[in-house]
Amino acid sequence: MRFTKMQGLGNDFVVIWADQSPEGARDLARRMCDRHFGVGADGLVFLLPSNAGDVQMRILNSDGSEAEQCGNAIRCVATYYYERISGARRELSVETKAGLQKVWLETKAGQVSGVRVDMGEPILEGKRIPVSLDDGPVVDHPVEVEGTSFPITAVSMGNPHAVIFVEDAAGYPVETWGPRLEKHPFFPNHTNVEFVSVRAKDELEMRVWERGVGQTLACGTGACASAVAAVLNGETGRQVLVHLKGGGLTIEWDESDNRVYMTGPAQTVFEGEWAGDR
């Protein structure tokens, strides 16, 4: 099985072009994403035929669970499609479990230099995120974990996010609180967790604990959710640069159409052949 290793701001994926997802795809994701006995990645991404768009993206986390959406992965998918399939097209539509998404590629000397993605409208109603409240939006809502109260702003970008504003995101104990919040009963489908500091009215610092993966260097949907949460809490304007461990993403929550746009890089790391178990 041929694969391509790709990364977006250090959030890395094994990408496979296929006619259909193989049987046992979840187990395959666990084996291929293992950083000691496999290729090593945060997720396994299948590029599949689509009746609705140019290509369909199916993403499985490193623990085998399936994600509805992934901002860094969709930039990798668009870059892969440009480099290997279309050859010249700079506008694509990618089918995901969260819906059909438009993507625009920025190129320089025939290479992809950046990818802009229409991430859709943020979902703010509690029962649709989902959280255990029917009300919405869920802004600065206290959630208690082991005697500590966290002020949660809940946002879905096709997948659920819990955004928490802290003084020092870079130094925050993400590994301690991330997994506890991920599986808190307040989030019936579990959640991604973002710890965010406000640098300026147009800058955020973010660290993330991804559902089904753990702490990663970047999360595109998390950056989008954090930007939306910052606006809802009156912390920033509608366009921000989000600093992650792996680099920066430009996020805009457009007031005219209520859609969130994400711009950032994606790169091929290497290609290989999966031999399977021996």
SEMILUM-914137 format. One line per 2 residues: number of its first residue (from 1); their letters; for each residue x, y, z of C-alpha. Coordinates in steps of 0.5 Angstrom, whole numbers, always signed. Example, Ala and Ser with C-alpha at 12.3 -4.5 7.8 and 13.67 -1.06 7.14 Angstrom:
BEGIN
1 = as = +25/-9/+16 | +27/-2/+14
This chain:
BEGIN
1 = mr = +0/+0/+0 | +3/+7/-2
3 = ft = +3/+12/+3 | +5/+20/+3
5 = km = +7/+23/+10 | +5/+30/+10
7 = qg = +4/+35/+15 | +1/+42/+17
9 = lg = +5/+46/+22 | +7/+39/+25
11 = nd = +0/+36/+25 | +2/+30/+21
13 = fv = -2/+25/+17 | -1/+19/+13
15 = vi = -5/+20/+7 | -7/+15/+2
17 = wa = -11/+15/-5 | -16/+10/-5
19 = dq = -22/+7/-9 | -25/+6/-2
21 = sp = -23/+5/+5 | -20/-2/+7
23 = eg = -24/-6/+12 | -21/-6/+18
25 = ar = -19/+2/+17 | -19/+4/+24
27 = dl = -14/-2/+26 | -10/+0/+20
29 = ar = -10/+7/+23 | -7/+5/+30
31 = rm = -2/+1/+27 | +1/+6/+22
33 = cd = +0/+12/+26 | +4/+8/+32
35 = rh = +11/+12/+32 | +15/+6/+34
37 = fg = +12/+1/+30 | +9/+4/+25
39 = vg = +10/+10/+20 | +8/+15/+26
41 = ad = +3/+20/+25 | -3/+24/+29
43 = gl = -8/+21/+24 | -9/+17/+18
45 = vf = -13/+20/+12 | -16/+17/+6
47 = ll = -17/+21/+0 | -23/+18/-4
49 = ps = -28/+19/-10 | -33/+24/-8
51 = na = -40/+25/-12 | -41/+32/-8
53 = gd = -34/+35/-9 | -27/+34/-12
55 = vq = -25/+29/-7 | -27/+26/-1
57 = mr = -23/+26/+6 | -24/+21/+11
59 = il = -20/+22/+17 | -18/+17/+23
61 = ns = -15/+19/+29 | -8/+15/+32
63 = dg = -13/+12/+37 | -17/+9/+31
65 = se = -23/+14/+32 | -26/+18/+27
67 = ae = -26/+25/+26 | -31/+29/+23
69 = qc = -27/+35/+21 | -19/+37/+21
71 = gn = -17/+44/+19 | -9/+41/+18
73 = ai = -11/+35/+14 | -16/+39/+9
75 = rc = -10/+43/+7 | -6/+37/+7
77 = va = -11/+34/+2 | -11/+40/-2
79 = ty = -4/+40/-3 | -4/+33/-5
81 = yy = -9/+34/-10 | -6/+39/-13
83 = er = +1/+36/-13 | -1/+29/-16
85 = is = -8/+29/-19 | -10/+36/-22
87 = ga = -4/+39/-23 | -6/+46/-24
89 = rr = -13/+47/-21 | -13/+52/-15
91 = el = -20/+52/-13 | -23/+45/-10
93 = sv = -29/+42/-6 | -27/+37/-1
95 = et = -33/+33/+2 | -32/+31/+9
97 = ka = -37/+28/+15 | -38/+36/+17
99 = gl = -40/+38/+10 | -37/+40/+3
101 = qk = -32/+45/+4 | -28/+50/-1
103 = vw = -21/+51/-1 | -16/+56/-5
105 = le = -9/+54/-6 | -4/+60/-6
107 = tk = +2/+58/-11 | +9/+60/-12
109 = ag = +14/+57/-18 | +9/+51/-19
111 = qv = +9/+50/-11 | +4/+50/-6
113 = sg = +5/+56/-1 | -1/+57/+3
115 = vr = -8/+54/+3 | -14/+58/+5
117 = vd = -20/+54/+7 | -28/+56/+8
119 = mg = -29/+52/+15 | -36/+54/+15
121 = ep = -41/+57/+20 | -39/+56/+27
123 = il = -44/+52/+31 | -46/+55/+38
125 = eg = -52/+52/+40 | -51/+47/+46
127 = kr = -54/+41/+43 | -51/+41/+37
129 = ip = -44/+42/+39 | -46/+38/+43
131 = vs = -45/+39/+50 | -50/+37/+56
133 = ld = -54/+44/+55 | -59/+45/+50
135 = dg = -58/+53/+51 | -53/+57/+46
137 = pv = -49/+60/+46 | -45/+57/+51
139 = vd = -40/+62/+53 | -35/+62/+59
141 = hp = -39/+57/+63 | -36/+53/+69
143 = ve = -34/+46/+68 | -31/+43/+74
145 = ve = -26/+38/+74 | -23/+35/+81
147 = gt = -25/+41/+85 | -22/+46/+79
149 = sf = -27/+50/+75 | -26/+52/+68
151 = pi = -29/+57/+64 | -31/+54/+58
153 = ta = -33/+57/+51 | -36/+51/+47
155 = vs = -36/+52/+39 | -37/+46/+34
157 = mg = -33/+47/+27 | -36/+40/+25
159 = np = -33/+37/+31 | -33/+40/+38
161 = ha = -28/+44/+42 | -28/+47/+49
163 = vi = -24/+53/+49 | -21/+56/+56
165 = fv = -17/+63/+56 | -11/+62/+61
167 = ed = -6/+67/+63 | +0/+63/+60
169 = aa = -2/+58/+54 | +5/+56/+53
171 = gy = +7/+54/+60 | +0/+51/+61
173 = pv = +0/+44/+64 | -4/+41/+58
175 = et = -2/+34/+59 | -6/+34/+66
177 = wg = -12/+37/+64 | -13/+36/+57
179 = pr = -15/+29/+58 | -19/+30/+64
181 = le = -23/+35/+60 | -24/+31/+53
183 = kh = -28/+26/+57 | -32/+30/+62
185 = pf = -39/+28/+62 | -41/+35/+60
187 = fp = -39/+33/+53 | -43/+27/+51
189 = nh = -38/+26/+44 | -32/+28/+48
191 = tn = -28/+34/+46 | -22/+37/+43
193 = ve = -19/+42/+48 | -16/+49/+47
195 = fv = -12/+53/+52 | -11/+60/+50
197 = sv = -8/+66/+52 | -9/+73/+48
199 = ra = -3/+77/+46 | -7/+83/+43
201 = kd = -13/+84/+39 | -11/+81/+33
203 = el = -6/+75/+36 | -8/+69/+40
205 = em = -3/+64/+43 | -6/+57/+43
207 = rv = -4/+50/+46 | -9/+44/+44
209 = we = -11/+37/+47 | -14/+33/+41
211 = rg = -20/+28/+42 | -17/+21/+40
213 = vg = -10/+24/+39 | -7/+28/+45
215 = qt = -3/+34/+45 | -1/+36/+38
217 = la = +3/+41/+35 | -3/+45/+32
219 = cg = -10/+44/+30 | -14/+48/+25
221 = tg = -21/+47/+27 | -18/+49/+34
223 = ac = -15/+55/+32 | -22/+57/+28
225 = as = -26/+55/+35 | -21/+59/+39
227 = av = -22/+65/+34 | -29/+65/+35
229 = aa = -29/+64/+42 | -25/+70/+43
231 = vl = -30/+74/+39 | -35/+72/+43
233 = ng = -32/+73/+50 | -30/+80/+47
235 = et = -22/+79/+47 | -21/+80/+40
237 = gr = -23/+83/+33 | -25/+78/+28
239 = qv = -19/+77/+24 | -13/+74/+28
241 = lv = -6/+70/+28 | -6/+64/+32
243 = hl = +0/+62/+35 | +1/+54/+36
245 = kg = +7/+50/+37 | +8/+48/+30
247 = gg = +7/+55/+27 | +2/+60/+26
249 = lt = -5/+60/+22 | -9/+66/+20
251 = ie = -16/+66/+22 | -22/+70/+20
253 = wd = -29/+70/+22 | -33/+74/+17
255 = es = -39/+78/+19 | -42/+78/+12
257 = dn = -43/+71/+11 | -42/+68/+18
259 = rv = -36/+63/+16 | -30/+62/+18
261 = ym = -24/+62/+14 | -17/+59/+15
263 = tg = -10/+60/+12 | -4/+56/+13
265 = pa = +1/+52/+10 | +2/+44/+8
267 = qt = +8/+40/+6 | +10/+33/+4
269 = vf = +15/+30/+8 | +16/+23/+5
271 = eg = +13/+18/+1 | +13/+10/+2
273 = ew = +10/+3/+2 | +7/+0/+8
275 = ag = +9/-7/+8 | +4/-9/+14
277 = dr = +5/-14/+19 | +11/-19/+18
